[in-house]
Amino acid sequence: MGKSKTRIFRKGINDQITKITRQDAVIEAAKYLNSSQSAQARNLITMFGLSAEEVLEAGASYESVVAMKNIFE
């Protein structure tokens, strides 16, 4: 096996994608919104298509959800 293929296989072993459920994404988005990390929250909201109600029920503050109202469905 050549050097390039060996590097590709090693990189694939070390950079595995973690799995996240929808419920975990809702909880994490609420945490990110409460801690003013809107970029990570925006990524989760758009990736999973979360609604404002779901994030509010998970514990996000109303003000942070209203501030990002343009990205919610």
PyMOL Python script that loads the backbone (N, CA, C, O; Angstrom):
from pymol import cmd

cmd.read_pdbstr("""\
ATOM      1  N   MET A   1       0.847  -1.163   0.000  1.00  0.00           N
ATOM      2  CA  MET A   1       0.000   0.000   0.000  1.00  0.00           C
ATOM      3  C   MET A   1       0.898   1.234   0.000  1.00  0.00           C
ATOM      4  O   MET A   1       1.895   1.284   0.720  1.00  0.00           O
ATOM      5  N   GLY A   2       0.541   2.219  -0.806  1.00  0.00           N
ATOM      6  CA  GLY A   2       1.351   3.426  -0.919  1.00  0.00           C
ATOM      7  C   GLY A   2       1.169   4.373   0.254  1.00  0.00           C
ATOM      8  O   GLY A   2       0.284   4.202   1.092  1.00  0.00           O
ATOM      9  N   LYS A   3       2.047   5.390   0.288  1.00  0.00           N
ATOM     10  CA  LYS A   3       2.009   6.348   1.391  1.00  0.00           C
ATOM     11  C   LYS A   3       0.691   7.127   1.416  1.00  0.00           C
ATOM     12  O   LYS A   3       0.117   7.355   2.481  1.00  0.00           O
ATOM     13  N   SER A   4       0.232   7.521   0.263  1.00  0.00           N
ATOM     14  CA  SER A   4      -0.985   8.331   0.200  1.00  0.00           C
ATOM     15  C   SER A   4      -2.194   7.568   0.721  1.00  0.00           C
ATOM     16  O   SER A   4      -2.983   8.098   1.504  1.00  0.00           O
ATOM     17  N   LYS A   5      -2.332   6.333   0.286  1.00  0.00           N
ATOM     18  CA  LYS A   5      -3.477   5.534   0.730  1.00  0.00           C
ATOM     19  C   LYS A   5      -3.405   5.253   2.227  1.00  0.00           C
ATOM     20  O   LYS A   5      -4.433   5.240   2.904  1.00  0.00           O
ATOM     21  N   THR A   6      -2.208   5.030   2.746  1.00  0.00           N
ATOM     22  CA  THR A   6      -2.034   4.806   4.174  1.00  0.00           C
ATOM     23  C   THR A   6      -2.453   6.035   4.967  1.00  0.00           C
ATOM     24  O   THR A   6      -3.118   5.911   5.996  1.00  0.00           O
ATOM     25  N   ARG A   7      -2.068   7.232   4.496  1.00  0.00           N
ATOM     26  CA  ARG A   7      -2.456   8.470   5.175  1.00  0.00           C
ATOM     27  C   ARG A   7      -3.968   8.664   5.147  1.00  0.00           C
ATOM     28  O   ARG A   7      -4.558   9.089   6.139  1.00  0.00           O
ATOM     29  N   ILE A   8      -4.585   8.359   4.034  1.00  0.00           N
ATOM     30  CA  ILE A   8      -6.039   8.509   3.912  1.00  0.00           C
ATOM     31  C   ILE A   8      -6.754   7.586   4.895  1.00  0.00           C
ATOM     32  O   ILE A   8      -7.711   8.004   5.547  1.00  0.00           O
ATOM     33  N   PHE A   9      -6.306   6.348   5.010  1.00  0.00           N
ATOM     34  CA  PHE A   9      -6.942   5.418   5.943  1.00  0.00           C
ATOM     35  C   PHE A   9      -6.751   5.874   7.390  1.00  0.00           C
ATOM     36  O   PHE A   9      -7.684   5.804   8.189  1.00  0.00           O
ATOM     37  N   ARG A  10      -5.550   6.340   7.729  1.00  0.00           N
ATOM     38  CA  ARG A  10      -5.306   6.807   9.091  1.00  0.00           C
ATOM     39  C   ARG A  10      -6.151   8.029   9.419  1.00  0.00           C
ATOM     40  O   ARG A  10      -6.670   8.149  10.528  1.00  0.00           O
ATOM     41  N   LYS A  11      -6.288   8.920   8.472  1.00  0.00           N
ATOM     42  CA  LYS A  11      -7.101  10.114   8.697  1.00  0.00           C
ATOM     43  C   LYS A  11      -8.563   9.727   8.902  1.00  0.00           C
ATOM     44  O   LYS A  11      -9.240  10.312   9.747  1.00  0.00           O
ATOM     45  N   GLY A  12      -9.044   8.780   8.166  1.00  0.00           N
ATOM     46  CA  GLY A  12     -10.423   8.322   8.321  1.00  0.00           C
ATOM     47  C   GLY A  12     -10.685   7.683   9.666  1.00  0.00           C
ATOM     48  O   GLY A  12     -11.787   7.799  10.202  1.00  0.00           O
ATOM     49  N   ILE A  13      -9.702   7.016  10.215  1.00  0.00           N
ATOM     50  CA  ILE A  13      -9.854   6.379  11.523  1.00  0.00           C
ATOM     51  C   ILE A  13      -9.921   7.440  12.612  1.00  0.00           C
ATOM     52  O   ILE A  13     -10.708   7.310  13.550  1.00  0.00           O
ATOM     53  N   ASN A  14      -9.113   8.484  12.504  1.00  0.00           N
ATOM     54  CA  ASN A  14      -9.033   9.497  13.549  1.00  0.00           C
ATOM     55  C   ASN A  14     -10.129  10.552  13.459  1.00  0.00           C
ATOM     56  O   ASN A  14     -10.492  11.132  14.482  1.00  0.00           O
ATOM     57  N   ASP A  15     -10.663  10.819  12.284  1.00  0.00           N
ATOM     58  CA  ASP A  15     -11.660  11.873  12.088  1.00  0.00           C
ATOM     59  C   ASP A  15     -13.047  11.291  11.855  1.00  0.00           C
ATOM     60  O   ASP A  15     -13.667  11.555  10.825  1.00  0.00           O
ATOM     61  N   GLN A  16     -13.524  10.516  12.786  1.00  0.00           N
ATOM     62  CA  GLN A  16     -14.841   9.919  12.637  1.00  0.00           C
ATOM     63  C   GLN A  16     -15.905  10.918  13.043  1.00  0.00           C
ATOM     64  O   GLN A  16     -15.710  11.688  13.984  1.00  0.00           O
ATOM     65  N   ILE A  17     -17.019  10.914  12.348  1.00  0.00           N
ATOM     66  CA  ILE A  17     -18.120  11.827  12.625  1.00  0.00           C
ATOM     67  C   ILE A  17     -18.924  11.286  13.795  1.00  0.00           C
ATOM     68  O   ILE A  17     -19.270  10.105  13.829  1.00  0.00           O
ATOM     69  N   THR A  18     -19.217  12.152  14.747  1.00  0.00           N
ATOM     70  CA  THR A  18     -20.029  11.727  15.882  1.00  0.00           C
ATOM     71  C   THR A  18     -21.495  11.748  15.483  1.00  0.00           C
ATOM     72  O   THR A  18     -21.905  12.535  14.630  1.00  0.00           O
ATOM     73  N   LYS A  19     -22.275  10.888  16.100  1.00  0.00           N
ATOM     74  CA  LYS A  19     -23.701  10.814  15.812  1.00  0.00           C
ATOM     75  C   LYS A  19     -24.452  11.607  16.863  1.00  0.00           C
ATOM     76  O   LYS A  19     -24.121  11.552  18.047  1.00  0.00           O
ATOM     77  N   ILE A  20     -25.462  12.345  16.430  1.00  0.00           N
ATOM     78  CA  ILE A  20     -26.254  13.148  17.334  1.00  0.00           C
ATOM     79  C   ILE A  20     -27.723  12.959  16.963  1.00  0.00           C
ATOM     80  O   ILE A  20     -28.084  12.982  15.786  1.00  0.00           O
ATOM     81  N   THR A  21     -28.551  12.775  17.964  1.00  0.00           N
ATOM     82  CA  THR A  21     -29.978  12.611  17.715  1.00  0.00           C
ATOM     83  C   THR A  21     -30.640  13.981  17.673  1.00  0.00           C
ATOM     84  O   THR A  21     -30.037  14.989  18.042  1.00  0.00           O
ATOM     85  N   ARG A  22     -31.874  14.002  17.223  1.00  0.00           N
ATOM     86  CA  ARG A  22     -32.614  15.258  17.146  1.00  0.00           C
ATOM     87  C   ARG A  22     -32.822  15.854  18.536  1.00  0.00           C
ATOM     88  O   ARG A  22     -32.705  17.066  18.718  1.00  0.00           O
ATOM     89  N   GLN A  23     -33.128  15.010  19.508  1.00  0.00           N
ATOM     90  CA  GLN A  23     -33.343  15.492  20.872  1.00  0.00           C
ATOM     91  C   GLN A  23     -32.063  16.099  21.441  1.00  0.00           C
ATOM     92  O   GLN A  23     -32.106  17.134  22.106  1.00  0.00           O
ATOM     93  N   ASP A  24     -30.935  15.461  21.181  1.00  0.00           N
ATOM     94  CA  ASP A  24     -29.653  16.013  21.623  1.00  0.00           C
ATOM     95  C   ASP A  24     -29.367  17.351  20.936  1.00  0.00           C
ATOM     96  O   ASP A  24     -28.828  18.271  21.551  1.00  0.00           O
ATOM     97  N   ALA A  25     -29.731  17.449  19.663  1.00  0.00           N
ATOM     98  CA  ALA A  25     -29.513  18.697  18.926  1.00  0.00           C
ATOM     99  C   ALA A  25     -30.350  19.835  19.507  1.00  0.00           C
ATOM    100  O   ALA A  25     -29.886  20.973  19.575  1.00  0.00           O
ATOM    101  N   VAL A  26     -31.584  19.534  19.927  1.00  0.00           N
ATOM    102  CA  VAL A  26     -32.439  20.556  20.531  1.00  0.00           C
ATOM    103  C   VAL A  26     -31.827  21.054  21.832  1.00  0.00           C
ATOM    104  O   VAL A  26     -31.784  22.258  22.082  1.00  0.00           O
ATOM    105  N   ILE A  27     -31.359  20.139  22.651  1.00  0.00           N
ATOM    106  CA  ILE A  27     -30.763  20.509  23.936  1.00  0.00           C
ATOM    107  C   ILE A  27     -29.484  21.319  23.726  1.00  0.00           C
ATOM    108  O   ILE A  27     -29.271  22.327  24.400  1.00  0.00           O
ATOM    109  N   GLU A  28     -28.641  20.885  22.802  1.00  0.00           N
ATOM    110  CA  GLU A  28     -27.396  21.601  22.531  1.00  0.00           C
ATOM    111  C   GLU A  28     -27.668  22.986  21.955  1.00  0.00           C
ATOM    112  O   GLU A  28     -26.975  23.942  22.303  1.00  0.00           O
ATOM    113  N   ALA A  29     -28.662  23.110  21.080  1.00  0.00           N
ATOM    114  CA  ALA A  29     -28.997  24.415  20.513  1.00  0.00           C
ATOM    115  C   ALA A  29     -29.468  25.365  21.603  1.00  0.00           C
ATOM    116  O   ALA A  29     -29.122  26.546  21.584  1.00  0.00           O
ATOM    117  N   ALA A  30     -30.250  24.869  22.549  1.00  0.00           N
ATOM    118  CA  ALA A  30     -30.708  25.707  23.659  1.00  0.00           C
ATOM    119  C   ALA A  30     -29.527  26.151  24.511  1.00  0.00           C
ATOM    120  O   ALA A  30     -29.474  27.302  24.943  1.00  0.00           O
ATOM    121  N   LYS A  31     -28.580  25.252  24.756  1.00  0.00           N
ATOM    122  CA  LYS A  31     -27.388  25.621  25.535  1.00  0.00           C
ATOM    123  C   LYS A  31     -26.574  26.687  24.810  1.00  0.00           C
ATOM    124  O   LYS A  31     -26.117  27.653  25.422  1.00  0.00           O
ATOM    125  N   TYR A  32     -26.398  26.508  23.507  1.00  0.00           N
ATOM    126  CA  TYR A  32     -25.623  27.475  22.733  1.00  0.00           C
ATOM    127  C   TYR A  32     -26.310  28.838  22.709  1.00  0.00           C
ATOM    128  O   TYR A  32     -25.643  29.869  22.804  1.00  0.00           O
ATOM    129  N   LEU A  33     -27.632  28.851  22.583  1.00  0.00           N
ATOM    130  CA  LEU A  33     -28.352  30.122  22.575  1.00  0.00           C
ATOM    131  C   LEU A  33     -28.245  30.826  23.918  1.00  0.00           C
ATOM    132  O   LEU A  33     -28.115  32.050  23.960  1.00  0.00           O
ATOM    133  N   ASN A  34     -28.296  30.090  25.005  1.00  0.00           N
ATOM    134  CA  ASN A  34     -28.195  30.692  26.331  1.00  0.00           C
ATOM    135  C   ASN A  34     -26.795  31.202  26.630  1.00  0.00           C
ATOM    136  O   ASN A  34     -26.632  32.130  27.423  1.00  0.00           O
ATOM    137  N   SER A  35     -25.788  30.611  26.009  1.00  0.00           N
ATOM    138  CA  SER A  35     -24.413  31.038  26.259  1.00  0.00           C
ATOM    139  C   SER A  35     -23.883  31.954  25.156  1.00  0.00           C
ATOM    140  O   SER A  35     -22.672  32.155  25.053  1.00  0.00           O
ATOM    141  N   SER A  36     -24.761  32.504  24.339  1.00  0.00           N
ATOM    142  CA  SER A  36     -24.410  33.481  23.286  1.00  0.00           C
ATOM    143  C   SER A  36     -23.452  32.922  22.240  1.00  0.00           C
ATOM    144  O   SER A  36     -22.605  33.654  21.728  1.00  0.00           O
ATOM    145  N   GLN A  37     -23.569  31.664  21.922  1.00  0.00           N
ATOM    146  CA  GLN A  37     -22.786  31.064  20.843  1.00  0.00           C
ATOM    147  C   GLN A  37     -23.732  30.822  19.676  1.00  0.00           C
ATOM    148  O   GLN A  37     -24.095  29.684  19.377  1.00  0.00           O
ATOM    149  N   SER A  38     -24.122  31.905  19.025  1.00  0.00           N
ATOM    150  CA  SER A  38     -25.170  31.817  18.017  1.00  0.00           C
ATOM    151  C   SER A  38     -24.741  31.074  16.754  1.00  0.00           C
ATOM    152  O   SER A  38     -25.590  30.513  16.061  1.00  0.00           O
ATOM    153  N   ALA A  39     -23.471  31.057  16.444  1.00  0.00           N
ATOM    154  CA  ALA A  39     -23.020  30.366  15.228  1.00  0.00           C
ATOM    155  C   ALA A  39     -23.256  28.865  15.337  1.00  0.00           C
ATOM    156  O   ALA A  39     -23.760  28.250  14.397  1.00  0.00           O
ATOM    157  N   GLN A  40     -22.898  28.265  16.472  1.00  0.00           N
ATOM    158  CA  GLN A  40     -23.116  26.833  16.647  1.00  0.00           C
ATOM    159  C   GLN A  40     -24.611  26.529  16.731  1.00  0.00           C
ATOM    160  O   GLN A  40     -25.074  25.521  16.197  1.00  0.00           O
ATOM    161  N   ALA A  41     -25.361  27.398  17.397  1.00  0.00           N
ATOM    162  CA  ALA A  41     -26.805  27.197  17.499  1.00  0.00           C
ATOM    163  C   ALA A  41     -27.440  27.270  16.121  1.00  0.00           C
ATOM    164  O   ALA A  41     -28.302  26.454  15.795  1.00  0.00           O
ATOM    165  N   ARG A  42     -27.028  28.231  15.311  1.00  0.00           N
ATOM    166  CA  ARG A  42     -27.568  28.377  13.958  1.00  0.00           C
ATOM    167  C   ARG A  42     -27.294  27.132  13.127  1.00  0.00           C
ATOM    168  O   ARG A  42     -28.154  26.685  12.368  1.00  0.00           O
ATOM    169  N   ASN A  43     -26.092  26.569  13.270  1.00  0.00           N
ATOM    170  CA  ASN A  43     -25.751  25.366  12.519  1.00  0.00           C
ATOM    171  C   ASN A  43     -26.673  24.201  12.883  1.00  0.00           C
ATOM    172  O   ASN A  43     -27.164  23.497  12.001  1.00  0.00           O
ATOM    173  N   LEU A  44     -26.905  24.002  14.169  1.00  0.00           N
ATOM    174  CA  LEU A  44     -27.781  22.903  14.596  1.00  0.00           C
ATOM    175  C   LEU A  44     -29.228  23.139  14.181  1.00  0.00           C
ATOM    176  O   LEU A  44     -29.914  22.206  13.766  1.00  0.00           O
ATOM    177  N   ILE A  45     -29.691  24.372  14.291  1.00  0.00           N
ATOM    178  CA  ILE A  45     -31.082  24.683  13.953  1.00  0.00           C
ATOM    179  C   ILE A  45     -31.335  24.445  12.474  1.00  0.00           C
ATOM    180  O   ILE A  45     -32.353  23.856  12.110  1.00  0.00           O
ATOM    181  N   THR A  46     -30.436  24.888  11.626  1.00  0.00           N
ATOM    182  CA  THR A  46     -30.639  24.712  10.194  1.00  0.00           C
ATOM    183  C   THR A  46     -30.407  23.270   9.759  1.00  0.00           C
ATOM    184  O   THR A  46     -31.073  22.789   8.842  1.00  0.00           O
ATOM    185  N   MET A  47     -29.474  22.575  10.400  1.00  0.00           N
ATOM    186  CA  MET A  47     -29.193  21.193  10.025  1.00  0.00           C
ATOM    187  C   MET A  47     -30.376  20.271  10.330  1.00  0.00           C
ATOM    188  O   MET A  47     -30.722  19.408   9.523  1.00  0.00           O
ATOM    189  N   PHE A  48     -30.991  20.460  11.495  1.00  0.00           N
ATOM    190  CA  PHE A  48     -32.072  19.578  11.914  1.00  0.00           C
ATOM    191  C   PHE A  48     -33.452  20.161  11.645  1.00  0.00           C
ATOM    192  O   PHE A  48     -34.451  19.469  11.840  1.00  0.00           O
ATOM    193  N   GLY A  49     -33.538  21.415  11.202  1.00  0.00           N
ATOM    194  CA  GLY A  49     -34.829  22.037  10.946  1.00  0.00           C
ATOM    195  C   GLY A  49     -35.642  22.216  12.212  1.00  0.00           C
ATOM    196  O   GLY A  49     -36.841  21.936  12.224  1.00  0.00           O
ATOM    197  N   LEU A  50     -35.014  22.674  13.264  1.00  0.00           N
ATOM    198  CA  LEU A  50     -35.674  22.812  14.558  1.00  0.00           C
ATOM    199  C   LEU A  50     -36.657  23.977  14.533  1.00  0.00           C
ATOM    200  O   LEU A  50     -36.472  24.951  13.803  1.00  0.00           O
ATOM    201  N   SER A  51     -37.698  23.858  15.341  1.00  0.00           N
ATOM    202  CA  SER A  51     -38.668  24.942  15.455  1.00  0.00           C
ATOM    203  C   SER A  51     -38.395  25.736  16.726  1.00  0.00           C
ATOM    204  O   SER A  51     -37.691  25.279  17.627  1.00  0.00           O
ATOM    205  N   ALA A  52     -38.963  26.919  16.775  1.00  0.00           N
ATOM    206  CA  ALA A  52     -38.766  27.784  17.934  1.00  0.00           C
ATOM    207  C   ALA A  52     -39.359  27.157  19.188  1.00  0.00           C
ATOM    208  O   ALA A  52     -38.790  27.284  20.273  1.00  0.00           O
ATOM    209  N   GLU A  53     -40.501  26.480  19.050  1.00  0.00           N
ATOM    210  CA  GLU A  53     -41.141  25.853  20.214  1.00  0.00           C
ATOM    211  C   GLU A  53     -40.265  24.780  20.834  1.00  0.00           C
ATOM    212  O   GLU A  53     -40.169  24.675  22.057  1.00  0.00           O
ATOM    213  N   GLU A  54     -39.622  23.980  19.983  1.00  0.00           N
ATOM    214  CA  GLU A  54     -38.761  22.915  20.489  1.00  0.00           C
ATOM    215  C   GLU A  54     -37.608  23.480  21.308  1.00  0.00           C
ATOM    216  O   GLU A  54     -37.281  22.962  22.376  1.00  0.00           O
ATOM    217  N   VAL A  55     -37.000  24.538  20.806  1.00  0.00           N
ATOM    218  CA  VAL A  55     -35.850  25.116  21.484  1.00  0.00           C
ATOM    219  C   VAL A  55     -36.285  25.816  22.771  1.00  0.00           C
ATOM    220  O   VAL A  55     -35.579  25.763  23.778  1.00  0.00           O
ATOM    221  N   LEU A  56     -37.441  26.469  22.738  1.00  0.00           N
ATOM    222  CA  LEU A  56     -37.947  27.115  23.947  1.00  0.00           C
ATOM    223  C   LEU A  56     -38.276  26.085  25.028  1.00  0.00           C
ATOM    224  O   LEU A  56     -37.991  26.313  26.204  1.00  0.00           O
ATOM    225  N   GLU A  57     -38.869  24.962  24.644  1.00  0.00           N
ATOM    226  CA  GLU A  57     -39.185  23.918  25.610  1.00  0.00           C
ATOM    227  C   GLU A  57     -37.932  23.280  26.194  1.00  0.00           C
ATOM    228  O   GLU A  57     -37.954  22.763  27.311  1.00  0.00           O
ATOM    229  N   ALA A  58     -36.838  23.318  25.437  1.00  0.00           N
ATOM    230  CA  ALA A  58     -35.580  22.743  25.925  1.00  0.00           C
ATOM    231  C   ALA A  58     -34.864  23.672  26.897  1.00  0.00           C
ATOM    232  O   ALA A  58     -33.883  23.271  27.523  1.00  0.00           O
ATOM    233  N   GLY A  59     -35.345  24.915  27.030  1.00  0.00           N
ATOM    234  CA  GLY A  59     -34.770  25.796  28.033  1.00  0.00           C
ATOM    235  C   GLY A  59     -34.077  27.024  27.506  1.00  0.00           C
ATOM    236  O   GLY A  59     -33.412  27.722  28.271  1.00  0.00           O
ATOM    237  N   ALA A  60     -34.205  27.316  26.235  1.00  0.00           N
ATOM    238  CA  ALA A  60     -33.589  28.531  25.697  1.00  0.00           C
ATOM    239  C   ALA A  60     -34.383  29.752  26.140  1.00  0.00           C
ATOM    240  O   ALA A  60     -35.594  29.671  26.348  1.00  0.00           O
ATOM    241  N   SER A  61     -33.705  30.871  26.283  1.00  0.00           N
ATOM    242  CA  SER A  61     -34.403  32.084  26.678  1.00  0.00           C
ATOM    243  C   SER A  61     -35.197  32.639  25.497  1.00  0.00           C
ATOM    244  O   SER A  61     -34.818  32.493  24.335  1.00  0.00           O
ATOM    245  N   TYR A  62     -36.303  33.273  25.839  1.00  0.00           N
ATOM    246  CA  TYR A  62     -37.191  33.809  24.812  1.00  0.00           C
ATOM    247  C   TYR A  62     -36.479  34.869  23.967  1.00  0.00           C
ATOM    248  O   TYR A  62     -36.665  34.917  22.751  1.00  0.00           O
ATOM    249  N   GLU A  63     -35.682  35.701  24.589  1.00  0.00           N
ATOM    250  CA  GLU A  63     -34.984  36.774  23.890  1.00  0.00           C
ATOM    251  C   GLU A  63     -34.008  36.238  22.846  1.00  0.00           C
ATOM    252  O   GLU A  63     -33.901  36.786  21.749  1.00  0.00           O
ATOM    253  N   SER A  64     -33.301  35.171  23.189  1.00  0.00           N
ATOM    254  CA  SER A  64     -32.342  34.610  22.241  1.00  0.00           C
ATOM    255  C   SER A  64     -33.038  33.954  21.055  1.00  0.00           C
ATOM    256  O   SER A  64     -32.521  33.975  19.938  1.00  0.00           O
ATOM    257  N   VAL A  65     -34.213  33.370  21.296  1.00  0.00           N
ATOM    258  CA  VAL A  65     -34.964  32.755  20.200  1.00  0.00           C
ATOM    259  C   VAL A  65     -35.543  33.830  19.288  1.00  0.00           C
ATOM    260  O   VAL A  65     -35.519  33.685  18.066  1.00  0.00           O
ATOM    261  N   VAL A  66     -36.060  34.903  19.871  1.00  0.00           N
ATOM    262  CA  VAL A  66     -36.613  35.993  19.075  1.00  0.00           C
ATOM    263  C   VAL A  66     -35.518  36.665  18.249  1.00  0.00           C
ATOM    264  O   VAL A  66     -35.769  37.097  17.124  1.00  0.00           O
ATOM    265  N   ALA A  67     -34.318  36.756  18.795  1.00  0.00           N
ATOM    266  CA  ALA A  67     -33.210  37.366  18.060  1.00  0.00           C
ATOM    267  C   ALA A  67     -32.839  36.563  16.815  1.00  0.00           C
ATOM    268  O   ALA A  67     -32.310  37.122  15.854  1.00  0.00           O
ATOM    269  N   MET A  68     -33.111  35.261  16.824  1.00  0.00           N
ATOM    270  CA  MET A  68     -32.773  34.414  15.684  1.00  0.00           C
ATOM    271  C   MET A  68     -34.021  33.942  14.949  1.00  0.00           C
ATOM    272  O   MET A  68     -34.006  32.878  14.331  1.00  0.00           O
ATOM    273  N   LYS A  69     -35.093  34.715  15.007  1.00  0.00           N
ATOM    274  CA  LYS A  69     -36.365  34.290  14.442  1.00  0.00           C
ATOM    275  C   LYS A  69     -36.320  34.072  12.929  1.00  0.00           C
ATOM    276  O   LYS A  69     -37.141  33.329  12.393  1.00  0.00           O
ATOM    277  N   ASN A  70     -35.382  34.702  12.239  1.00  0.00           N
ATOM    278  CA  ASN A  70     -35.327  34.550  10.783  1.00  0.00           C
ATOM    279  C   ASN A  70     -34.829  33.188  10.332  1.00  0.00           C
ATOM    280  O   ASN A  70     -35.030  32.833   9.170  1.00  0.00           O
ATOM    281  N   ILE A  71     -34.190  32.410  11.192  1.00  0.00           N
ATOM    282  CA  ILE A  71     -33.704  31.096  10.749  1.00  0.00           C
ATOM    283  C   ILE A  71     -34.630  29.953  11.160  1.00  0.00           C
ATOM    284  O   ILE A  71     -34.465  28.826  10.695  1.00  0.00           O
ATOM    285  N   PHE A  72     -35.596  30.234  12.022  1.00  0.00           N
ATOM    286  CA  PHE A  72     -36.532  29.179  12.404  1.00  0.00           C
ATOM    287  C   PHE A  72     -37.580  28.999  11.308  1.00  0.00           C
ATOM    288  O   PHE A  72     -37.921  29.939  10.591  1.00  0.00           O
ATOM    289  N   GLU A  73     -38.080  27.775  11.197  1.00  0.00           N
ATOM    290  CA  GLU A  73     -39.100  27.481  10.184  1.00  0.00           C
ATOM    291  C   GLU A  73     -40.428  28.064  10.564  1.00  0.00           C
ATOM    292  O   GLU A  73     -41.402  27.914   9.826  1.00  0.00           O
TER     293      GLU A  73
END
""", "prot")
cmd.dss("prot")
cmd.show_as("cartoon", "prot")
cmd.util.cbc("prot")
cmd.orient("prot")
